[in-house]
Amino acid sequence: MIGAIGLIGCSPPAASNNPSIEPKRDGHGASATQMGSPRAATEKGIGMRPMEIVIASDSAQLSAKLADNETARALAAMLPLKIQMRDHLRQEKTGVLPTALPSGNRQTKFSVGTLGLWGDRDFVIYYRSGHVPPPGIVVLGNVQGDLSLFDNSDGVTISLRQAD
């Protein structure tokens, strides 16, 4: 069972008052760069219907639908973003967001394609199913399509943007 191996050492990052973006030292070490300034969610029409976003790398482009929750709306307000992601436990790619997101309902199970928030700044794309220890993740959405591009131990830089 992949999700149970080694996750015990994975704990939410401590809150930081430092606005700079540095690689984390908690096993999720990656960073994000904001490519545009945040705009209010209402300017983008978020909340009227599930927002579709594009997740792109040098080799592929996928679409995802964001969840209808405050945390996902806060992520959408940050778009566009570029995030340096690293592999974690051969089940997920994880990277650090430029600013913390508000918390929401958390769960410990995830499936292939789940977009999640671990702690308050760790953006996660799960390419395998499993579970994490409490307090769990906030579900941000779900990726549609083939996630095989993530199923390796390599890091990847992705960009997130609102779909056209």
N, C-alpha and C positions, 0 to 999 in steps of 0.2 A: 504494500500500500504506500504509494509515493507521498501522499499528503501528510502522513504521520511521521515520516523520517526526518529528524533534524529540526522540526519546527519549534521545538520547545525553547530553543535559544532565540527565537524570533519574537521580540517584544516591541510594542509601539515605541517610536522614538520620543525622547523627552522634548518637551516644548522648548522653543528657543526664542529669545527676543532679538536675535541677530538676524537682520533682514538679508544679509549676504547669502549667496547660494554657494555652498561648498559641498564637496562629496561627503556623504555621511559615513560614519564609522560604525554603523550598527549592522553591517552585513547586507544592507540594501544600497550601498554606496553608488549613487549615480546623481546626476544633477539635471536641472531643467533650465532652459533659457526662454524667457517670454519674447515672442516675436512681434507682439503688438500690445497696445495698452488695453487693459480690461475695460469692458463696457458694461453698462447695467444690463442685467438679464432681460429686462423689459424692452430695451432697444432692439434686441435680437428676436423678440417674439417667443422667448422661452416660456414654457408653461402652457402655451396654447395647444401644443401637440409635441409628441416626443421628438427631440432634436436629433437629427442624424449628423454624425461627424465622420470625417475621413482620417484614418490612421495610415500614414505613408512612411515607407523607408526607401532606401536606394533601390531595393529589389521588388517591392510590392506595394499595393494600395488596397486597404480594406475599409469597409464601412461599419459603423456601429451606431446603435440607437442608445441615447442616454436615458437613464432612468428618470422618472418624474419625482425627484426629491430635491431638497434644498442644496445638498452637497453636489449633485450633478449640475444643478443650475449655476452654482458658484464656479465649478470647473468650466462650464460653457462660457461664462463671463470672462475667463482668462484667455480664451482662444484668440488667435492662434498661438500654439506653443511648440517648442522643439525640446525633446527630452532624451537625454542619454540614458539608456537602460542597460541593465546587466541581468544576467540569468541568476535565478535564485532557486536552488533545490531541484533544478530540472523540471519545474512545473510552471514557472512564471517568469516574466520579465518585469523588472521594477525600476522605477526612477523617481527622483525627487522633484516635486513641484516647486515653483518659485515662491509661493506663499501657502500658508496653511488653509485648508478648507474646513468649513463647519462640519461638525460631526452629525451623525444621523443614526438610524437603526442599523445595528450591526448583526452579522451572521457569521457562523464559523464554516459553513459549507460553500463551495464554489464549483462551477462546472466549466468546461471548455468554452472559452469566449467571454467569460465574466471580466468586466472592467471593475476594479475595486480600489478602495482607499484603505491603506493600512496606516494606523496612526492618524496624523492629520496632514501629512505631506507626501506620503509614498504612494504614487500611482502604480497600479499593478494590472498587467494583462495576463490572465491565466490561460495557458495553452494545454493544460491537463485538468482533470477533475480531482477534487480532494477536499481537505479541510484545514483550517488554521486554528491555533489555540485562541481562547478568549483573550481579549474582548471581541475578536473577529474583525471583519472588514465591512465597510459601507459599500454597497453595490452602486456603482456609477452608471452601469449600462451593460450592453452585450454586443460583442463583435459578430458580424455576419460574415461567413466565408471561411476559407481555409487558413488556419493559423499555423500551418507547418513551417512558415518562415521563421517563427519564433522557437520552434522545437529543436533547439541546439544549445550548447553551452556558451555561445558567443554573445557579446554585447551587441546592441543595435541602437542607432539613433533614429527616433521617430519624430514625425511632426503630426500634430493634431490641429485640425481646422474644421470649421463648420462646412457641411456639404453644401454644394450649390443648389 
